[in-house]
Structures are given as structure tokens and as C-alpha cells.
């Protein structure tokens, strides 16, 4: 399997410069290939990249009209037996569609998603208006906050504060002129479960393994503290949950509080159960499904019934 790194980002964020910095640090015995995509009828970025093999795909975004071009480009690169492949889509491309395509590309393994944005781009106003920006940020394993030298302290603070509001914020590295260290770029993705944030004033104890037989379950934990019992579940990305069944579940066996990122079709949704009300809203995510449920400690007997009903909402279907 050839490892593939997807480098996404808005127009002008510094994607091409970042790829060139990584290529300059490439071990001499390795062969790297690069796929470059431009929206128009010709590409310019390919001429700016110094790689062992560059394949340019023009005439549309890799995520939609140029999808066939992506498959052909990957096949062409594989003939040269590359050690690694980097893909730079146009700044208009939606990374979720590309991630799905790469997961099924023969002989390819998507090893990491690196997204490049600037503090000037990552503003609360633009976040509200731009679905593309939200996807680029939330689907990143590593977020490169670039052009720090051209931003103000206030710009950086607003960007950082926004990232802290995300249910699963990516790892963040600040750079000037996209200078990213190779070991940081190639490090395995680290997206820890953000389930048990430290309680203000004291450190939260480590959760214990939780035994549950659920469709697609990868791991589960539980933690009891201050009269509150919390149980966290992580499911495979192939696990699909039924929205109507989830609504019925929370109405029939309501916990105290719940939040999660669950796949309910081809896409994921952010689940919130609070004040006896369930909300589900679209959220760009691809890694897995995650659910955290809070119970009063005196209602621990309800957990088994909740899990039995939860299992009835899930089925397995590959992406």
C-alpha cells in the first residue's frame, strides 16, 4: 500500500509552498509523487513543484468533475513505484469527497490529511458562512496555521478560540511561509477522544474499560466521579446509525446528557442531547463514530437497556 497525504486548504493558504518544503526534506533514497489539481483548463502549480514525478489534473475539482482524472493520475504514479504520494487539490475542492475516494483507491492508503489555513481565513464570520472552510478544518489530522508573520495577535487568538470550540479539534502547528518539519508531517495522526475534559480545579481520573457488545464497537470506557457516571463509545467508520431510531432511543431511555459524532448515512452528524431535546446537525468528519453519554450514578441500571436499544440503531456498511 502506497501512503498518501492529502494537502487541502483554501486558495492562497500556502499549500504548494508547504509541499515544496516537505519535498526539500525528503530522504534521498525515497521517490515521491505529487498530484496537482487546478480548476481551470491548465495547471500552474505543477510547474512550481520539484518532485520525482508530478501529475497535473486540470479542468475541474478532483472531488467532482475531475474524479476520473484522479484515478488516472494515481495509476500513472503507481507505475513508478513511489514511496509516497502527495495530493494537492484546488482550493475550491471539498476534502470529504476526496477522502472517501482515496479510501477505495486500489493500492493506496490515506495516511494523513494536512490542511493549510491562515488566521485571516479562519474567522468566526467566515466559519459561519463557508461550508468548505469548516470541512477543511474539521477533517484535518494536522492543521497548519500559516502566515503567522502576517497576522495580528488578535487574528491568532480568534482562530485558536474558534478551534477550541470544536468537538474534536485537529492538531495545530503555526508556521511562517508553510515551513513544516518533515517529522511532524509524517507522524501518525493523533485525534484523541475528547470525552473527559479535565474538571476545573482538579485533574480528572483516567477512565476504565467498559464491556459492551455493540455493532461496530472498537472500544468503550466508563468513568464515575462526583455522582456522575459517563460512558464513552468509539465505533468503526463503517457503522451507520438510523436517525429515527436514535430519536426513539433518546425519548424512551433518556440519559442526563449526551454528545457524539455519528455516521447516519454517507455523512456524519453532531449529536447533542441536552434539556431532554435531541439535535442532529451535519458535521464534516470521517475518522469514526463517537458517543459520550452521562448518567446520574443512581441510574447505572439504565445503561444496559440504553446499550441494547443503541445496538438496534446501528448497521455496518463500508464507506
Secondary structure, 3 states (H helix, E strand, C coil): CEEEEEEEECCCCCHHHHHHHHHHCCCCCCCEEEEEECCCCCCCHHHHCCCCEEEEECCCCCCCCCHHHHHHHHHHHHCCCCCEEEEECCCCCCHHHHHHHHHCCCCEEEEEEEEEEECCCCCHHHHHHCHHHHHHHHCCCEEEEECHHHCCHHHHHHHHHHHHCCCCCCEEEECCCCCCCHHHHHCCCCCCCCCCCCCCCCCCCCCEECCCCCCCEEEEEEEEECCEEEEEEEECCCEEECHHHHHHHHHHCCCCEEEEEEECCCCEEEEEEECCEEEEEEECCCCCEEEEEEEEHHHCCHHHHHHHHHHCCEEECCC
